Amino acid sequence: MTERPRFDPVGWFVSTAMAVLFGSIALAIAGQVLAHVWPWLLAFAGLGIAGVLFLRFLVRLWQGGRQPW
């Protein structure tokens, strides 16, 4: 019969501290990248919204031009 591993407070503290440290580093890097990229993201989002609206306009134009039976 196998025993359950005992709770190791030092190991838990080290792993939690490393997770918090690496998480804060990743968040800082993501903030820096987003600060440089957000105008491009905004431009692409605007182009995407304009494209969807244009396609919806074309579909409504095509549906309105059809003759019902």
Buried (B, 14 or more C-beta within 10 A) or exposed (E): EEEEEEEEEEEEEEEEEEEEEEEEEEEEEEEEEEEEEEEEEEEEEEEEEEEEEEEEEEEEEEEEEEEEE
